[in-house]
Amino acid sequence: MALDKAKSIINSVKNGDLKPIYFLMGEEPYYIDGISDYIERTVLSEEEKGFNQMILYGRDVSIEDIISNAKRYPMMAERQVVIVKEAQDLSRTIENLVSYVENPQPTTVLVFCYKYKKLDARKKLAKAIAKQGVLFESRKLYENQVPDWIKRVLTAKGYTITPKAAQMLTEFLGNDLAKVNNELEKLQLILPKGAQITPQLIEENIGISKDFNNFELQNAIGEKDIKKAFTIVQYFAQNPKNHPLVMTVALLYSFFSKLLKYHALANKRNAAKELGVSPYFIKDYQTAARNYSMKKVSSVISSIREVDMKSKGVGASNLSQGDLLKDLLVKIFE
């Protein structure tokens, strides 16, 4: 997992085990920024940074410029640090780095922040970096992996979080780990070590409603609580900017698709693993499975697809997002 690998890299740097090159690449910028920022902050003392730390930007330099800087000797220090940010702008010529990587300057720590792209593992450069330094790929998490990530990050810092609270944060912030981490840090500033983060605390400090969100709507539908479901949808209709239909439709589609899979499972004991959800939430699928037959679930999925198409202007009259969602509830509960 990227979190474990990133921690391992940072611990190695902390212990003085420095490599001549760190190539940080991939779709998730959170870890790339975390590792490069740590190197930037800690490898050199404040006195050494003036002459021996250089920040370059991919759009402003060539590979030859980077190599020239990397080959410099440090001044009055054991090493120098060269960090290339937005290095993905050099993707067309990045393979020209091979000659340097094969024989790097031992007193230079060269860091590349190569965001949203990755090197071709079959080519010389990736192989050379893996041999001489650190080649790290930062993969984007799927949304269903984010609650567990939140739990692990908080556990490492001495906090706990309820599954529902982690789900609320994920629903509100998605899989943008930088945004999620920013909100977690806000909570850590006001909560003592050892505290448990609850839906109530999130509502009070982040502004996410613990009663009116997609997670609660999903539960109300799963439990066939018609009154609660329509109350939540009415709230969504009055606050369309904070509760866009596309997000609600995506979550309901995911829920009912997993419910269909749950119905089809021969061995329900492995349901959490098969569905890719926390065991804590399996009871929600058990309840929903009692309320919706396999045939009904298939029908609901068709209705969700229809609403999704209408929300994008295909075969729809001028219905508001709220009205489309109310129509969907009618079809789900009929």
N, C-alpha and C positions, 0 to 999 in steps of 0.2 A: 504494500500500500504506500502511496506517495507520502502520507503523513509520517510513517515510520522511516522511510528512506530519507526524508528531509531532516528529521530529528537526528538520524545517524550522521549525516553530512555536517550538520551544525555542531554536534558533539565532537566530531573529529577535528573541526576547525578550532573549537574551544580548547581541545587538548594539545593543540600545536601541530597536529598532523596535517600539514597543508600540502595541497597538490598544485602543480604548476598551471593547471587549467581546469576550470569548472564551466561546463557547457550545460546551461539550464534551459530546457526547451519544453514546449507543449502548450496545450489549450488552457490550462489553469494557471493564471498569473500569480495567484496567492503564494504558492511555494517558491516560485522563481524570485519574486520580490523579497520573500522572507529570508531566503538563503543569501542573496546578493546584499541585502541590507545588513545582515549580520556580519558578513565579511567586510563590508564598507565601514561598519562601526567599530569592529573589534580587532582586526588583524594588526593595524598600525596604531601607535599612540597618537595623541593629538599633535604632538611636536613633529612626529615623522610624516604626518599626512600632507603637510604643506609642499614638500618636495617629492614625495614618493607615492602619492595616491592620485590617480587620474580617472576622471569619468568621461567617457566618449559616447557619442550617439551614432548609431548605424547610418542614419541619413546624412551625416556630416563627414564621415570618414570612409576610407577604402580599407580593404584587407591589408594592403601594403603599409598604410599609416599605422594600423593596429600593431602589425609585426614590428615596425620600426620602434614604436613606443615600448613594446614588450621586451625588446632586446636591450633597452637601456639598463644601466646598472643603477642600483639604489644609491642615494646620497645620505651618508651618515645613518644608515639603517641596514638591517639584515636583508630586507626585501622591499619590493615595491608592489603596489596593487593597481591593476588596470581593469576597470569595469566598463564593458561595452553594453550600454542599454539600447533597447529597441534594435537589437542585432538582427532581427528578422528582415530589416530593410536591406541587409547584405546577402540575402538568400541566393541571388544569382551568381555571386562570386565566392560564396562561403567555402567551397572546396579548395580554394587557393590557400587556405590556412594549413593544409596538410603538411607542407614542408616545415613550418614552424612547430606544429604539434609533435612531429616525429623527433624533433630536437629542441625542446623548449628551454628557455632561459630559466635555470633553477632558482634564481633569486626573484623571479616575477610570479605573482599570482594573477593569472588572467581569467577574468570572469565574463562569460557571454550570457546575456538575458535575451533568449531567442523565443519570444512569445508567439503563441497561436500557430506555430509551425514546428516541424521536427526534422532532423536530419534523416537521410536515407541510410538505414542501418547496413545496407549492402555495400556502401561506398567507403572509400579509404578514410575519409575524415572521421566518421563515427567510430570506426574500428581503432584508429590511432588515438582518439580522445579516451576511449574506454581503456586503452592500454596505459596511457601516460597520466590520465587525470580522472575526472568525474564527468560522466555523461548521465544527466538526470532528466527523465521525462516526467513532466507534471500533467497528469491526466485529469480531465474534468470529471467530477463526480456526477452520477445520476442522482436525481432528486431523492430517490428512495434510500440513497446511501448517506444523505446529509444528516438526518437525525442521529445516526450512529457516530458520525464525525463530530457533531456538536457534543455528544456525550463524552467522547474520548478526549477532546480538547479541554472540556471543563474538568474532567476527572484529573487530568494532569496538573491542573491549577488549583485543585482542592475543592471543587464544587461538584454538585450533582444537579440533575435536571429531570423533571418528570417526562415520560414519553409524550404526553399530550403537549407539554410546553415546547419540546423539541420539534414536534410536528407543526405547531403553530408558527414557529420561527421559519421553518422550511417552506411552509405554504406562502408566507408573507414575503420572504426574501429570495426564495428559489435556491439555486446551487451556486450563487455568487459567493464564494467563501470569504472574500474580503469584506463584503457587506455583512455577512453573518457574524464574522469575527468582530467587526466594529460594534455591533449591537451587544455581543457577549461581553466585550470590554467595558461598555457602559454599565452593564449590570454588575460586573465585578468591582467597579469603583464604589458602588453604593452598598454592596452586600459583604458581610464578613466571610472569611474563609470557612468552608464547611457548610455554607448555606445551600439550601435546595432551591433551584429556580422553578417556579410554578407558573401556571397560566395567569394567576392573579398578579404576580410580580411583572410579568410581561405586559399585561394590560395596563398596569399602573405606570410603568417606566418606559415602555416602547410605543404604546398606543395601539397595539393589536387587540381587537375585541376578543375576549375569551368566549363570548356567547354568539357573536355574529361573524362567522368566518366559514370558509369552505369546509374545513374540518368538521365543524358542528353541523353544517348542512348535510354532509355525507352521513354523519351519524344519525341525524333525524330521518333521513331517507331510509337508511339501513334498518332502523327500528320501526319504520312506518308511522312515525310521529308526524301526522299530516299538519296539525296546527303549528308545531314548531318549525317545520320545513317552510311553510308559507310565510311565517313571521320573518324568518331569516331572509327569504327571497325578497320580501317587501323592503327590508332594510337594505339589501343589495341594490334594489331598484332606485332607492333614494340616494345611494352613494355609489353611482356607477364607476367613478374614477378610481375609487379604492377597491372596487370589486368587479373588475372587467369580466364580461361573460366568457371570454376565451379561456381564462384561467379556471373558472368554475366548470365549464364543459370538459376541459382537459382532465381535471381531477375526477369528475364523475365517470368519465369514460375509462380512466385507469381503474377506478374502484370496481365498476361493473365488469370490466374485462377480467380482473383478478377473481371476482366472484364467480364468473363463468368457469374459470380454471379450477376454483375451489370445488365447485359442484362436480367437476370431472375427475377429481383426485380419488384414486382407489384407496390410498392410505392417507387419511387426514392428519395423522400424527406428524408428518413432515411438512404440513401446510405452510408454516412460516418460511421455511427454506425454499419451497417450491414457488411461493408467491413473491418472495423477495421482500418480506415485511418483518417488522419486529414481532416476536411472539406475543408481546403485549396487545397487539391489535388483532390477533386471530379471533378473539371473542366477537369483534365487530363483524367479521365474515361469517362466523357461526350464526349470529343473530340474523343477518341479512339473508343467509341461505334458507333459514326457516320461513322468512317472509316473502322470498321471491324464488319461484321455481326456475329450473334451468331454462325452460321455454320462455318464461317471463323475462329473465335476464337478457336473453337474446333479443327480445322485442324492445327492451329498454335501450340496449346498445344501438339498435337501429334508430330509435327516437333521438338519442343523443347525437348521432351522426347527422340526422336531418336538421336538428337545431343548429349544429355547427355550420352546416352549409347555408342555412338561412341567415345566420349571423354574419356570414361573409357575402351576403347579397344574392345568393343563388335561390331563385324560386320563392322569395319572401315578399310579403306585403310590408308596409312601413311600420312594422312592430318594433317597439323599444326593446332593449336588452332585457328589461324587467319582465315585459310581457312574454317574450320568447321563453324565459326561464319558468314563468308561471305555467305556460302551455306545456312545457316539458314535465313539470311536476304532475300536472293533470294526467298525462299519459303514463307516468311512472306509477301513480297511485290507482289508476282505473282498473 
